[in-house]
Every structure is written in structure tokens, then in C-alpha cells.
Amino acid sequence: MSAFLDALLLAQEEKSIAEEGRDIILAMLVVGLIFVSVIALGQLSRWLSHRRGRGH
């Protein structure tokens, strides 16, 4: 187990600044996508409930 952790730490240390920046940008894009999808689902459910209310 210790060898695995050592290898993992070495792999992280070998990342260049550009690779770390790319990873940060990708993480930010994923978080933004999650925020947008939550907003879209909320608006969709609001629209569907409004539409159901008009039918009756």
C-alpha cells in the first residue's frame, strides 16, 4: 500500500504548471455545468408545474 501511495505522490509532483492549470480549468467547467444543470432542472420543473396548472 505504501508503494502505491509513493507512486501516486510522485505522479502528482511530475505535473507541469500547464497540466495543473488545465486540471483546474476542467474542474471549474464541471462545477459550472453542474450549476447550470440545476438551474435548468428547476426552471423545467417550474414550467411543467405551470403547464399542468393551466390544463385543469
QUILINJO-V595655 format. One record per backbone hydrogen bond with DSSP energy under -0.5 kcal/mol. CO is the residue of the C=O (numbers start at 1). NH is the residue of the N-H. If there is no record, write none. Layout:
co = (CO & CO)
nh = (NH & NH)
This chain:
co = (1 & 2 & 3 & 4 & 5 & 6 & 7 & 8 & 9 & 10 & 12 & 16 & 17 & 18 & 19 & 20 & 21 & 22 & 23 & 24 & 25 & 26 & 27 & 28 & 29 & 30 & 31 & 32 & 33 & 34 & 35 & 36 & 37 & 38 & 39 & 40 & 41 & 42 & 43 & 44 & 45 & 46 & 47 & 48 & 49 & 50 & 51 & 52)
nh = (5 & 6 & 7 & 8 & 9 & 10 & 11 & 12 & 13 & 14 & 15 & 20 & 21 & 22 & 23 & 24 & 25 & 26 & 27 & 28 & 29 & 30 & 31 & 32 & 33 & 34 & 35 & 36 & 37 & 38 & 39 & 40 & 41 & 42 & 43 & 44 & 45 & 46 & 47 & 48 & 49 & 50 & 51 & 52 & 53 & 54 & 55 & 56)
